[in-house]
Structure formats: structure tokens, C-alpha cells
Amino acid sequence: MTEPAVTPIAVFDTNALLPLLVGATRRAQTLRRLWRARRFELCITPQSLVEVERVLTYPKVRRNFHLTDADADEAVETLKGRSRVLPGLYEGVTAIQDDVSDNVFLAAALEAGADYLVTQAPHLQSLKYYHGTQIISLTQFTRLFVPE
């Protein structure tokens, strides 16, 4: 794939945000470099931020990513500082029934006019598009910038 000509607007759901914020893999490091270089614009809403903060308290997430309280706090501050924070005006999205907490990310994508909603969740990926936003995996999103 060729790199997008304009800066794409993206919304990441929690399972994509965690690797971006605190992941140690090569892909996570590449995505962080791209984000710091403003190669894509990440948008969040207060509702999506609450979901990320909630998930960062899970013991399993803390263990898997080797996170301390300070690490989790720093990840949230980084997310707020480097992202475009939208007002969160779009509520009532009910497209996903399997995991209703994922509807906040569809609402964020709608509010942002996002080009991409990045997720690892099969129930979101199965939608493929939502009101003009393409729903893709972390791997697919990374390939927009760094072909294999």
C-alpha cells in the first residue's frame, strides 16, 4: 500500500490503544513513532478515555503490559496530550451488541469524521465500514505507512 496523501484521522479502540500506548512490540514502537511524527491524527472522546482508563486498571492488563500505577497514569496523560480530544457529543450508538462498550469508539469515529477505526475486535472488524469510517486491524493500519 502507498502512504496516505493527507494526514489520516484515526480512532483506536482500547485493544488497539493499549499496544500503541504501552506495547513493547516492533509494531507498537513503529506506531508510536508515526504518532509522534503526526503521520496520523488520533482522536478520542471523554467516553473513550473513560473506557481506556477503566481497562488500564484490570490486573490482567497490568500484568501483560508490566504496568505500574505511574505507567498507566503516564499513558493516559500521553493519550490526552497527543490526541485531538473531541467533546463526545455523539451518544446512543448501538451498532455493537456483543460488547456494548465498543459503541463509544464507533461514536468517536462518527464525531471525528475518522478515516479509520483501528481495532483487534472481530465483532467491530466484521462491520468493515461505519458511516464512511473504514474499520481495520492494527496490522492493516501499520501497513498504510510501512509496507511489509
N, CA, C and O atoms as a GROMACS GRO file, in nm:
protein
  592
    1MET      N    1   0.083  -0.118   0.000
    1MET     CA    2   0.000   0.000   0.000
    1MET      C    3   0.087   0.124   0.000
    1MET      O    4   0.199   0.122   0.053
    2THR      N    5   0.038   0.230  -0.058
    2THR     CA    6   0.111   0.355  -0.054
    2THR      C    7   0.062   0.438   0.063
    2THR      O    8  -0.052   0.424   0.108
    3GLU      N    9   0.148   0.523   0.111
    3GLU     CA   10   0.115   0.606   0.226
    3GLU      C   11   0.007   0.706   0.188
    3GLU      O   12   0.007   0.759   0.077
    4PRO      N   13  -0.086   0.734   0.280
    4PRO     CA   14  -0.191   0.831   0.252
    4PRO      C   15  -0.132   0.968   0.218
    4PRO      O   16  -0.031   1.010   0.274
    5ALA      N   17  -0.198   1.038   0.123
    5ALA     CA   18  -0.151   1.169   0.079
    5ALA      C   19  -0.180   1.278   0.183
    5ALA      O   20  -0.104   1.374   0.194
    6VAL      N   21  -0.287   1.264   0.258
    6VAL     CA   22  -0.321   1.359   0.363
    6VAL      C   23  -0.312   1.286   0.497
    6VAL      O   24  -0.315   1.163   0.502
    7THR      N   25  -0.302   1.362   0.604
    7THR     CA   26  -0.293   1.301   0.735
    7THR      C   27  -0.425   1.233   0.769
    7THR      O   28  -0.528   1.300   0.784
    8PRO      N   29  -0.424   1.101   0.782
    8PRO     CA   30  -0.549   1.032   0.813
    8PRO      C   31  -0.591   1.056   0.958
    8PRO      O   32  -0.508   1.072   1.047
    9ILE      N   33  -0.721   1.057   0.978
    9ILE     CA   34  -0.780   1.070   1.110
    9ILE      C   35  -0.818   0.931   1.156
    9ILE      O   36  -0.885   0.856   1.085
   10ALA      N   37  -0.775   0.897   1.278
   10ALA     CA   38  -0.799   0.762   1.328
   10ALA      C   39  -0.856   0.766   1.469
   10ALA      O   40  -0.826   0.855   1.549
   11VAL      N   41  -0.940   0.668   1.496
   11VAL     CA   42  -0.986   0.637   1.630
   11VAL      C   43  -0.940   0.495   1.657
   11VAL      O   44  -0.963   0.406   1.576
   12PHE      N   45  -0.875   0.474   1.770
   12PHE     CA   46  -0.833   0.340   1.812
   12PHE      C   47  -0.923   0.297   1.926
   12PHE      O   48  -0.948   0.375   2.017
   13ASP      N   49  -0.971   0.173   1.922
   13ASP     CA   50  -1.044   0.124   2.039
   13ASP      C   51  -0.941   0.081   2.144
   13ASP      O   52  -0.821   0.086   2.119
   14THR      N   53  -0.989   0.039   2.259
   14THR     CA   54  -0.898   0.010   2.370
   14THR      C   55  -0.795  -0.096   2.336
   14THR      O   56  -0.678  -0.083   2.371
   15ASN      N   57  -0.838  -0.202   2.268
   15ASN     CA   58  -0.742  -0.310   2.241
   15ASN      C   59  -0.639  -0.270   2.136
   15ASN      O   60  -0.540  -0.342   2.117
   16ALA      N   61  -0.659  -0.160   2.068
   16ALA     CA   62  -0.557  -0.106   1.977
   16ALA      C   63  -0.478   0.005   2.047
   16ALA      O   64  -0.359   0.024   2.020
   17LEU      N   65  -0.543   0.078   2.136
   17LEU     CA   66  -0.474   0.185   2.208
   17LEU      C   67  -0.368   0.132   2.304
   17LEU      O   68  -0.260   0.191   2.317
   18LEU      N   69  -0.397   0.022   2.371
   18LEU     CA   70  -0.300  -0.030   2.468
   18LEU      C   71  -0.166  -0.061   2.404
   18LEU      O   72  -0.063  -0.018   2.457
   19PRO      N   73  -0.161  -0.134   2.292
   19PRO     CA   74  -0.031  -0.153   2.228
   19PRO      C   75   0.034  -0.022   2.184
   19PRO      O   76   0.156  -0.005   2.197
   20LEU      N   77  -0.046   0.071   2.134
   20LEU     CA   78   0.008   0.200   2.091
   20LEU      C   79   0.071   0.273   2.210
   20LEU      O   80   0.181   0.328   2.198
   21LEU      N   81   0.003   0.273   2.321
   21LEU     CA   82   0.049   0.350   2.437
   21LEU      C   83   0.160   0.282   2.515
   21LEU      O   84   0.255   0.348   2.557
   22VAL      N   85   0.149   0.151   2.536
   22VAL     CA   86   0.240   0.084   2.629
   22VAL      C   87   0.300  -0.045   2.575
   22VAL      O   88   0.371  -0.115   2.648
   23GLY      N   89   0.274  -0.078   2.450
   23GLY     CA   90   0.325  -0.202   2.394
   23GLY      C   91   0.474  -0.198   2.368
   23GLY      O   92   0.533  -0.092   2.347
   24ALA      N   93   0.535  -0.317   2.372
   24ALA     CA   94   0.680  -0.328   2.353
   24ALA      C   95   0.717  -0.391   2.220
   24ALA      O   96   0.836  -0.404   2.189
   25THR      N   97   0.619  -0.429   2.139
   25THR     CA   98   0.649  -0.495   2.012
   25THR      C   99   0.704  -0.394   1.911
   25THR      O  100   0.693  -0.273   1.928
   26ARG      N  101   0.764  -0.447   1.807
   26ARG     CA  102   0.816  -0.362   1.700
   26ARG      C  103   0.703  -0.279   1.637
   26ARG      O  104   0.720  -0.161   1.608
   27ARG      N  105   0.588  -0.344   1.616
   27ARG     CA  106   0.474  -0.271   1.558
   27ARG      C  107   0.431  -0.157   1.649
   27ARG      O  108   0.404  -0.047   1.601
   28ALA      N  109   0.422  -0.182   1.779
   28ALA     CA  110   0.382  -0.078   1.874
   28ALA      C  111   0.481   0.038   1.871
   28ALA      O  112   0.441   0.155   1.872
   29GLN      N  113   0.608   0.007   1.867
   29GLN     CA  114   0.711   0.112   1.862
   29GLN      C  115   0.702   0.191   1.732
   29GLN      O  116   0.718   0.313   1.733
   30THR      N  117   0.675   0.123   1.622
   30THR     CA  118   0.659   0.190   1.493
   30THR      C  119   0.539   0.283   1.496
   30THR      O  120   0.547   0.397   1.451
   31LEU      N  121   0.427   0.234   1.548
   31LEU     CA  122   0.307   0.318   1.556
   31LEU      C  123   0.330   0.440   1.645
   31LEU      O  124   0.283   0.549   1.612
   32ARG      N  125   0.400   0.423   1.756
   32ARG     CA  126   0.429   0.539   1.843
   32ARG      C  127   0.514   0.642   1.770
   32ARG      O  128   0.491   0.762   1.781
   33ARG      N  129   0.615   0.594   1.694
   33ARG     CA  130   0.699   0.688   1.617
   33ARG      C  131   0.613   0.764   1.514
   33ARG      O  132   0.628   0.885   1.498
   34LEU      N  133   0.526   0.692   1.446
   34LEU     CA  134   0.438   0.755   1.347
   34LEU      C  135   0.345   0.857   1.412
   34LEU      O  136   0.322   0.965   1.358
   35TRP      N  137   0.294   0.823   1.528
   35TRP     CA  138   0.203   0.912   1.602
   35TRP      C  139   0.277   1.037   1.648
   35TRP      O  140   0.227   1.149   1.632
   36ARG      N  141   0.396   1.019   1.704
   36ARG     CA  142   0.476   1.135   1.748
   36ARG      C  143   0.511   1.225   1.631
   36ARG      O  144   0.519   1.347   1.646
   37ALA      N  145   0.533   1.165   1.514
   37ALA     CA  146   0.567   1.241   1.394
   37ALA      C  147   0.443   1.301   1.327
   37ALA      O  148   0.453   1.362   1.221
   38ARG      N  149   0.328   1.282   1.388
   38ARG     CA  150   0.200   1.336   1.337
   38ARG      C  151   0.165   1.282   1.198
   38ARG      O  152   0.109   1.353   1.115
   39ARG      N  153   0.200   1.155   1.174
   39ARG     CA  154   0.168   1.094   1.046
   39ARG      C  155   0.022   1.051   1.041
   39ARG      O  156  -0.032   1.023   0.934
   40PHE      N  157  -0.042   1.045   1.157
   40PHE     CA  158  -0.187   1.027   1.165
   40PHE      C  159  -0.236   1.105   1.286
   40PHE      O  160  -0.163   1.127   1.383
   41GLU      N  161  -0.361   1.147   1.279
   41GLU     CA  162  -0.422   1.220   1.389
   41GLU      C  163  -0.511   1.125   1.466
   41GLU      O  164  -0.604   1.067   1.410
   42LEU      N  165  -0.483   1.109   1.593
   42LEU     CA  166  -0.561   1.022   1.679
   42LEU      C  167  -0.665   1.106   1.752
   42LEU      O  168  -0.632   1.208   1.812
   43CYS      N  169  -0.790   1.063   1.746
   43CYS     CA  170  -0.899   1.135   1.812
   43CYS      C  171  -0.959   1.049   1.923
   43CYS      O  172  -0.974   0.928   1.909
   44ILE      N  173  -0.991   1.116   2.033
   44ILE     CA  174  -1.057   1.049   2.144
   44ILE      C  175  -1.173   1.136   2.192
   44ILE      O  176  -1.181   1.255   2.161
   45THR      N  177  -1.262   1.075   2.267
   45THR     CA  178  -1.371   1.147   2.332
   45THR      C  179  -1.361   1.122   2.482
   45THR      O  180  -1.291   1.030   2.525
   46PRO      N  181  -1.430   1.201   2.563
   46PRO     CA  182  -1.430   1.172   2.706
   46PRO      C  183  -1.478   1.029   2.736
   46PRO      O  184  -1.428   0.965   2.828
   47GLN      N  185  -1.575   0.981   2.659
   47GLN     CA  186  -1.627   0.846   2.681
   47GLN      C  187  -1.523   0.740   2.648
   47GLN      O  188  -1.510   0.641   2.721
   48SER      N  189  -1.448   0.758   2.540
   48SER     CA  190  -1.346   0.659   2.507
   48SER      C  191  -1.230   0.666   2.606
   48SER      O  192  -1.169   0.564   2.637
   49LEU      N  193  -1.202   0.784   2.656
   49LEU     CA  194  -1.097   0.799   2.757
   49LEU      C  195  -1.135   0.725   2.886
   49LEU      O  196  -1.050   0.660   2.947
   50VAL      N  197  -1.260   0.736   2.926
   50VAL     CA  198  -1.307   0.664   3.045
   50VAL      C  199  -1.290   0.514   3.026
   50VAL      O  200  -1.250   0.444   3.119
   51GLU      N  201  -1.322   0.465   2.907
   51GLU     CA  202  -1.307   0.322   2.879
   51GLU      C  203  -1.161   0.279   2.888
   51GLU      O  204  -1.131   0.174   2.944
   52VAL      N  205  -1.070   0.358   2.834
   52VAL     CA  206  -0.927   0.326   2.840
   52VAL      C  207  -0.880   0.328   2.984
   52VAL      O  208  -0.808   0.237   3.028
   53GLU      N  209  -0.919   0.429   3.059
   53GLU     CA  210  -0.879   0.438   3.199
   53GLU      C  211  -0.930   0.317   3.278
   53GLU      O  212  -0.860   0.265   3.365
   54ARG      N  213  -1.051   0.273   3.249
   54ARG     CA  214  -1.109   0.157   3.317
   54ARG      C  215  -1.028   0.031   3.288
   54ARG      O  216  -0.994  -0.045   3.378
   55VAL      N  217  -0.997   0.010   3.160
   55VAL     CA  218  -0.924  -0.110   3.120
   55VAL      C  219  -0.781  -0.110   3.176
   55VAL      O  220  -0.726  -0.216   3.207
   56LEU      N  221  -0.723   0.006   3.190
   56LEU     CA  222  -0.587   0.015   3.247
   56LEU      C  223  -0.582  -0.025   3.394
   56LEU      O  224  -0.473  -0.043   3.449
   57THR      N  225  -0.696  -0.039   3.459
   57THR     CA  226  -0.699  -0.084   3.599
   57THR      C  227  -0.708  -0.236   3.611
   57THR      O  228  -0.688  -0.290   3.720
   58TYR      N  229  -0.736  -0.306   3.502
   58TYR     CA  230  -0.752  -0.451   3.508
   58TYR      C  231  -0.618  -0.517   3.545
   58TYR      O  232  -0.516  -0.487   3.484
   59PRO      N  233  -0.619  -0.605   3.644
   59PRO     CA  234  -0.495  -0.674   3.682
   59PRO      C  235  -0.430  -0.749   3.564
   59PRO      O  236  -0.307  -0.750   3.552
   60LYS      N  237  -0.511  -0.811   3.479
   60LYS     CA  238  -0.454  -0.886   3.365
   60LYS      C  239  -0.381  -0.791   3.270
   60LYS      O  240  -0.273  -0.824   3.220
   61VAL      N  241  -0.438  -0.675   3.244
   61VAL     CA  242  -0.374  -0.576   3.156
   61VAL      C  243  -0.245  -0.527   3.222
   61VAL      O  244  -0.142  -0.514   3.155
   62ARG      N  245  -0.251  -0.500   3.351
   62ARG     CA  246  -0.132  -0.454   3.423
   62ARG      C  247  -0.020  -0.558   3.414
   62ARG      O  248   0.096  -0.523   3.392
   63ARG      N  249  -0.056  -0.685   3.430
   63ARG     CA  250   0.045  -0.792   3.421
   63ARG      C  251   0.099  -0.805   3.280
   63ARG      O  252   0.220  -0.810   3.259
   64ASN      N  253   0.008  -0.812   3.181
   64ASN     CA  254   0.050  -0.834   3.041
   64ASN      C  255   0.142  -0.725   2.989
   64ASN      O  256   0.234  -0.752   2.911
   65PHE      N  257   0.117  -0.601   3.031
   65PHE     CA  258   0.198  -0.489   2.982
   65PHE      C  259   0.300  -0.442   3.087
   65PHE      O  260   0.371  -0.343   3.065
   66HIS      N  261   0.308  -0.513   3.199
   66HIS     CA  262   0.403  -0.480   3.306
   66HIS      C  263   0.388  -0.334   3.350
   66HIS      O  264   0.485  -0.259   3.355
   67LEU      N  265   0.264  -0.295   3.382
   67LEU     CA  266   0.234  -0.156   3.413
   67LEU      C  267   0.224  -0.130   3.563
   67LEU      O  268   0.164  -0.208   3.637
   68THR      N  269   0.285  -0.022   3.605
   68THR     CA  270   0.265   0.029   3.740
   68THR      C  271   0.155   0.135   3.734
   68THR      O  272   0.109   0.171   3.626
   69ASP      N  273   0.113   0.185   3.850
   69ASP     CA  274   0.017   0.295   3.852
   69ASP      C  275   0.072   0.415   3.776
   69ASP      O  276   0.000   0.481   3.701
   70ALA      N  277   0.201   0.443   3.797
   70ALA     CA  278   0.264   0.557   3.729
   70ALA      C  279   0.266   0.538   3.578
   70ALA      O  280   0.245   0.634   3.503
   71ASP      N  281   0.291   0.415   3.532
   71ASP     CA  282   0.290   0.387   3.388
   71ASP      C  283   0.152   0.411   3.329
   71ASP      O  284   0.139   0.472   3.223
   72ALA      N  285   0.049   0.364   3.398
   72ALA     CA  286  -0.088   0.381   3.350
   72ALA      C  287  -0.125   0.529   3.346
   72ALA      O  288  -0.186   0.577   3.250
   73ASP      N  289  -0.088   0.602   3.452
   73ASP     CA  290  -0.116   0.746   3.455
   73ASP      C  291  -0.045   0.818   3.341
   73ASP      O  292  -0.102   0.906   3.276
   74GLU      N  293   0.080   0.780   3.316
   74GLU     CA  294   0.157   0.842   3.208
   74GLU      C  295   0.095   0.812   3.072
   74GLU      O  296   0.091   0.899   2.985
   75ALA      N  297   0.047   0.689   3.053
   75ALA     CA  298  -0.018   0.652   2.927
   75ALA      C  299  -0.142   0.737   2.903
   75ALA      O  300  -0.166   0.782   2.791
   76VAL      N  301  -0.221   0.758   3.007
   76VAL     CA  302  -0.343   0.840   2.994
   76VAL      C  303  -0.305   0.984   2.963
   76VAL      O  304  -0.367   1.046   2.876
   77GLU      N  305  -0.206   1.038   3.031
   77GLU     CA  306  -0.163   1.176   3.005
   77GLU      C  307  -0.108   1.191   2.864
   77GLU      O  308  -0.135   1.292   2.798
   78THR      N  309  -0.033   1.093   2.817
   78THR     CA  310   0.018   1.096   2.680
   78THR      C  311  -0.097   1.094   2.581
   78THR      O  312  -0.098   1.170   2.484
   79LEU      N  313  -0.194   1.008   2.606
   79LEU     CA  314  -0.311   0.999   2.518
   79LEU      C  315  -0.384   1.133   2.512
   79LEU      O  316  -0.418   1.180   2.403
   80LYS      N  317  -0.407   1.194   2.626
   80LYS     CA  318  -0.477   1.323   2.628
   80LYS      C  319  -0.395   1.433   2.563
   80LYS      O  320  -0.449   1.520   2.496
   81GLY      N  321  -0.264   1.429   2.583
   81GLY     CA  322  -0.178   1.536   2.532
   81GLY      C  323  -0.149   1.529   2.384
   81GLY      O  324  -0.126   1.632   2.321
   82ARG      N  325  -0.148   1.409   2.327
   82ARG     CA  326  -0.111   1.393   2.186
   82ARG      C  327  -0.231   1.371   2.094
   82ARG      O  328  -0.216   1.365   1.972
   83SER      N  329  -0.348   1.360   2.151
   83SER     CA  330  -0.468   1.331   2.070
   83SER      C  331  -0.555   1.455   2.058
   83SER      O  332  -0.545   1.548   2.138
   84ARG      N  333  -0.640   1.454   1.958
   84ARG     CA  334  -0.743   1.557   1.949
   84ARG      C  335  -0.860   1.508   2.033
   84ARG      O  336  -0.922   1.406   2.003
   85VAL      N  337  -0.889   1.581   2.139
   85VAL     CA  338  -0.997   1.543   2.229
   85VAL      C  339  -1.125   1.610   2.182
   85VAL      O  340  -1.138   1.733   2.182
   86LEU      N  341  -1.220   1.528   2.141
   86LEU     CA  342  -1.349   1.576   2.092
   86LEU      C  343  -1.445   1.589   2.209
   86LEU      O  344  -1.422   1.531   2.315
   87PRO      N  345  -1.554   1.666   2.192
   87PRO     CA  346  -1.646   1.686   2.304
   87PRO      C  347  -1.726   1.561   2.345
   87PRO      O  348  -1.775   1.555   2.458
   88GLY      N  349  -1.739   1.464   2.257
   88GLY     CA  350  -1.816   1.345   2.292
   88GLY      C  351  -1.965   1.366   2.279
   88GLY      O  352  -2.043   1.318   2.362
   89LEU      N  353  -2.005   1.437   2.176
   89LEU     CA  354  -2.145   1.473   2.157
   89LEU      C  355  -2.231   1.359   2.102
   89LEU      O  356  -2.353   1.359   2.121
   90TYR      N  357  -2.169   1.264   2.036
   90TYR     CA  358  -2.244   1.155   1.974
   90TYR      C  359  -2.264   1.044   2.076
   90TYR      O  360  -2.170   0.975   2.114
   91GLU      N  361  -2.386   1.029   2.119
   91GLU     CA  362  -2.420   0.923   2.214
   91GLU      C  363  -2.536   0.844   2.156
   91GLU      O  364  -2.602   0.888   2.061
   92GLY      N  365  -2.560   0.729   2.211
   92GLY     CA  366  -2.673   0.649   2.166
   92GLY      C  367  -2.641   0.556   2.050
   92GLY      O  368  -2.733   0.497   1.993
   93VAL      N  369  -2.513   0.542   2.014
   93VAL     CA  370  -2.476   0.447   1.910
   93VAL      C  371  -2.493   0.306   1.968
   93VAL      O  372  -2.443   0.275   2.077
   94THR      N  373  -2.564   0.222   1.894
   94THR     CA  374  -2.593   0.086   1.944
   94THR      C  375  -2.566  -0.021   1.838
   94THR      O  376  -2.632  -0.125   1.836
   95ALA      N  377  -2.471   0.004   1.753
   95ALA     CA  378  -2.444  -0.089   1.642
   95ALA      C  379  -2.386  -0.222   1.689
   95ALA      O  380  -2.404  -0.325   1.623
   96ILE      N  381  -2.315  -0.221   1.802
   96ILE     CA  382  -2.250  -0.342   1.852
   96ILE      C  383  -2.324  -0.392   1.976
   96ILE      O  384  -2.342  -0.318   2.073
   97GLN      N  385  -2.367  -0.517   1.970
   97GLN     CA  386  -2.434  -0.577   2.085
   97GLN      C  387  -2.344  -0.673   2.161
   97GLN      O  388  -2.365  -0.696   2.280
   98ASP      N  389  -2.241  -0.730   2.093
   98ASP     CA  390  -2.151  -0.826   2.156
   98ASP      C  391  -2.071  -0.765   2.272
   98ASP      O  392  -2.049  -0.831   2.373
   99ASP      N  393  -2.030  -0.642   2.257
   99ASP     CA  394  -1.955  -0.571   2.359
   99ASP      C  395  -1.998  -0.425   2.350
   99ASP      O  396  -1.936  -0.346   2.279
  100VAL      N  397  -2.103  -0.391   2.422
  100VAL     CA  398  -2.164  -0.258   2.406
  100VAL      C  399  -2.067  -0.144   2.439
  100VAL      O  400  -2.088  -0.031   2.394
  101SER      N  401  -1.962  -0.172   2.516
  101SER     CA  402  -1.864  -0.066   2.546
  101SER      C  403  -1.791  -0.021   2.420
  101SER      O  404  -1.735   0.088   2.417
  102ASP      N  405  -1.789  -0.104   2.317
  102ASP     CA  406  -1.723  -0.066   2.191
  102ASP      C  407  -1.802   0.040   2.113
  102ASP      O  408  -1.746   0.102   2.023
  103ASN      N  409  -1.927   0.060   2.147
  103ASN     CA  410  -2.006   0.161   2.077
  103ASN      C  411  -1.951   0.302   2.097
  103ASN      O  412  -1.973   0.389   2.012
  104VAL      N  413  -1.880   0.327   2.208
  104VAL     CA  414  -1.822   0.460   2.228
  104VAL      C  415  -1.716   0.490   2.122
  104VAL      O  416  -1.694   0.606   2.088
  105PHE      N  417  -1.650   0.387   2.071
  105PHE     CA  418  -1.548   0.409   1.968
  105PHE      C  419  -1.612   0.433   1.832
  105PHE      O  420  -1.559   0.510   1.752
  106LEU      N  421  -1.725   0.368   1.805
  106LEU     CA  422  -1.800   0.398   1.683
  106LEU      C  423  -1.851   0.542   1.688
  106LEU      O  424  -1.846   0.614   1.588
  107ALA      N  425  -1.900   0.583   1.805
  107ALA     CA  426  -1.947   0.721   1.821
  107ALA      C  427  -1.833   0.820   1.802
  107ALA      O  428  -1.850   0.924   1.740
  108ALA      N  429  -1.716   0.787   1.856
  108ALA     CA  430  -1.598   0.875   1.840
  108ALA      C  431  -1.558   0.885   1.694
  108ALA      O  432  -1.526   0.994   1.645
  109ALA      N  433  -1.560   0.773   1.623
  109ALA     CA  434  -1.524   0.774   1.481
  109ALA      C  435  -1.623   0.859   1.402
  109ALA      O  436  -1.584   0.933   1.312
  110LEU      N  437  -1.749   0.848   1.435
  110LEU     CA  438  -1.853   0.928   1.369
  110LEU      C  439  -1.831   1.076   1.396
  110LEU      O  440  -1.835   1.159   1.305
  111GLU      N  441  -1.807   1.110   1.522
  111GLU     CA  442  -1.787   1.250   1.560
  111GLU      C  443  -1.660   1.308   1.496
  111GLU      O  444  -1.659   1.424   1.455
  112ALA      N  445  -1.555   1.228   1.488
  112ALA     CA  446  -1.428   1.275   1.432
  112ALA      C  447  -1.430   1.283   1.280
  112ALA      O  448  -1.345   1.349   1.220
  113GLY      N  449  -1.526   1.216   1.217
  113GLY     CA  450  -1.519   1.202   1.072
  113GLY      C  451  -1.396   1.121   1.036
  113GLY      O  452  -1.327   1.149   0.938
  114ALA      N  453  -1.370   1.018   1.118
  114ALA     CA  454  -1.246   0.941   1.106
  114ALA      C  455  -1.238   0.864   0.975
  114ALA      O  456  -1.338   0.813   0.924
  115ASP      N  457  -1.117   0.856   0.924
  115ASP     CA  458  -1.090   0.770   0.809
  115ASP      C  459  -1.087   0.624   0.852
  115ASP      O  460  -1.131   0.535   0.780
  116TYR      N  461  -1.032   0.601   0.974
  116TYR     CA  462  -1.012   0.464   1.022
  116TYR      C  463  -1.053   0.449   1.168
  116TYR      O  464  -1.028   0.537   1.251
  117LEU      N  465  -1.116   0.337   1.196
  117LEU     CA  466  -1.132   0.289   1.333
  117LEU      C  467  -1.044   0.165   1.342
  117LEU      O  468  -1.066   0.067   1.271
  118VAL      N  469  -0.945   0.171   1.429
  118VAL     CA  470  -0.846   0.064   1.439
  118VAL      C  471  -0.882  -0.023   1.560
  118VAL      O  472  -0.898   0.026   1.671
  119THR      N  473  -0.894  -0.154   1.535
  119THR     CA  474  -0.938  -0.246   1.638
  119THR      C  475  -0.884  -0.386   1.613
  119THR      O  476  -0.849  -0.422   1.501
  120GLN      N  477  -0.878  -0.462   1.719
  120GLN     CA  478  -0.846  -0.604   1.707
  120GLN      C  479  -0.973  -0.688   1.731
  120GLN      O  480  -0.967  -0.811   1.726
  121ALA      N  481  -1.084  -0.624   1.757
  121ALA     CA  482  -1.209  -0.694   1.791
  121ALA      C  483  -1.280  -0.744   1.665
  121ALA      O  484  -1.318  -0.664   1.580
  122PRO      N  485  -1.298  -0.875   1.653
  122PRO     CA  486  -1.366  -0.930   1.535
  122PRO      C  487  -1.507  -0.876   1.514
  122PRO      O  488  -1.550  -0.856   1.400
  123HIS      N  489  -1.580  -0.851   1.623
  123HIS     CA  490  -1.718  -0.801   1.607
  123HIS      C  491  -1.720  -0.659   1.550
  123HIS      O  492  -1.818  -0.621   1.486
  124LEU      N  493  -1.616  -0.581   1.573
  124LEU     CA  494  -1.606  -0.450   1.508
  124LEU      C  495  -1.553  -0.464   1.365
  124LEU      O  496  -1.605  -0.402   1.273
  125GLN      N  497  -1.451  -0.546   1.348
  125GLN     CA  498  -1.394  -0.564   1.215
  125GLN      C  499  -1.496  -0.618   1.116
  125GLN      O  500  -1.489  -0.589   0.997
  126SER      N  501  -1.591  -0.697   1.165
  126SER     CA  502  -1.691  -0.755   1.075
  126SER      C  503  -1.780  -0.648   1.012
  126SER      O  504  -1.842  -0.673   0.909
  127LEU      N  505  -1.788  -0.530   1.073
  127LEU     CA  506  -1.866  -0.421   1.013
  127LEU      C  507  -1.800  -0.367   0.887
  127LEU      O  508  -1.868  -0.322   0.795
  128LYS      N  509  -1.667  -0.371   0.883
  128LYS     CA  510  -1.584  -0.321   0.773
  128LYS      C  511  -1.589  -0.168   0.759
  128LYS      O  512  -1.485  -0.104   0.751
  129TYR      N  513  -1.707  -0.111   0.756
  129TYR     CA  514  -1.725   0.035   0.747
  129TYR      C  515  -1.838   0.075   0.842
  129TYR      O  516  -1.931  -0.001   0.868
  130TYR      N  517  -1.825   0.196   0.893
  130TYR     CA  518  -1.933   0.253   0.974
  130TYR      C  519  -1.945   0.400   0.938
  130TYR      O  520  -1.859   0.480   0.975
  131HIS      N  521  -2.051   0.435   0.867
  131HIS     CA  522  -2.076   0.573   0.824
  131HIS      C  523  -1.953   0.638   0.762
  131HIS      O  524  -1.918   0.750   0.796
  132GLY      N  525  -1.888   0.565   0.671
  132GLY     CA  526  -1.774   0.619   0.599
  132GLY      C  527  -1.638   0.594   0.662
  132GLY      O  528  -1.535   0.622   0.601
  133THR      N  529  -1.636   0.542   0.784
  133THR     CA  530  -1.509   0.509   0.851
  133THR      C  531  -1.476   0.364   0.824
  133THR      O  532  -1.556   0.275   0.850
  134GLN      N  533  -1.356   0.339   0.771
  134GLN     CA  534  -1.312   0.202   0.747
  134GLN      C  535  -1.262   0.143   0.878
  134GLN      O  536  -1.186   0.207   0.951
  135ILE      N  537  -1.305   0.021   0.908
  135ILE     CA  538  -1.267  -0.046   1.032
  135ILE      C  539  -1.161  -0.150   0.997
  135ILE      O  540  -1.187  -0.245   0.922
  136ILE      N  541  -1.040  -0.130   1.053
  136ILE     CA  542  -0.926  -0.214   1.017
  136ILE      C  543  -0.849  -0.257   1.142
  136ILE      O  544  -0.868  -0.203   1.250
  137SER      N  545  -0.762  -0.355   1.123
  137SER     CA  546  -0.678  -0.406   1.231
  137SER      C  547  -0.554  -0.318   1.249
  137SER      O  548  -0.524  -0.232   1.166
  138LEU      N  549  -0.484  -0.340   1.359
  138LEU     CA  550  -0.357  -0.271   1.381
  138LEU      C  551  -0.258  -0.301   1.270
  138LEU      O  552  -0.186  -0.212   1.225
  139THR      N  553  -0.254  -0.426   1.227
  139THR     CA  554  -0.162  -0.464   1.118
  139THR      C  555  -0.196  -0.389   0.991
  139THR      O  556  -0.107  -0.337   0.924
  140GLN      N  557  -0.324  -0.384   0.956
  140GLN     CA  558  -0.364  -0.313   0.835
  140GLN      C  559  -0.330  -0.164   0.845
  140GLN      O  560  -0.284  -0.104   0.749
  141PHE      N  561  -0.354  -0.106   0.961
  141PHE     CA  562  -0.325   0.036   0.980
  141PHE      C  563  -0.175   0.062   0.966
  141PHE      O  564  -0.134   0.157   0.901
  142THR      N  565  -0.095  -0.022   1.028
  142THR     CA  566   0.051  -0.006   1.019
  142THR      C  567   0.097  -0.016   0.874
  142THR      O  568   0.186   0.059   0.832
  143ARG      N  569   0.039  -0.106   0.798
  143ARG     CA  570   0.077  -0.124   0.657
  143ARG      C  571   0.046  -0.003   0.571
  143ARG      O  572   0.103   0.012   0.463
  144LEU      N  573  -0.044   0.085   0.615
  144LEU     CA  574  -0.068   0.208   0.540
  144LEU      C  575   0.058   0.293   0.533
  144LEU      O  576   0.078   0.369   0.438
  145PHE      N  577   0.144   0.279   0.634
  145PHE     CA  578   0.264   0.361   0.645
  145PHE      C  579   0.392   0.284   0.619
  145PHE      O  580   0.488   0.339   0.565
  146VAL      N  581   0.392   0.156   0.658
  146VAL     CA  582   0.513   0.075   0.648
  146VAL      C  583   0.476  -0.055   0.579
  146VAL      O  584   0.432  -0.149   0.645
  147PRO      N  585   0.494  -0.063   0.446
  147PRO     CA  586   0.461  -0.187   0.377
  147PRO      C  587   0.552  -0.301   0.425
  147PRO      O  588   0.665  -0.278   0.468
  148GLU      N  589   0.500  -0.422   0.417
  148GLU     CA  590   0.581  -0.537   0.458
  148GLU      C  591   0.697  -0.562   0.367
  148GLU      O  592   0.774  -0.655   0.388
   0.00000   0.00000   0.00000
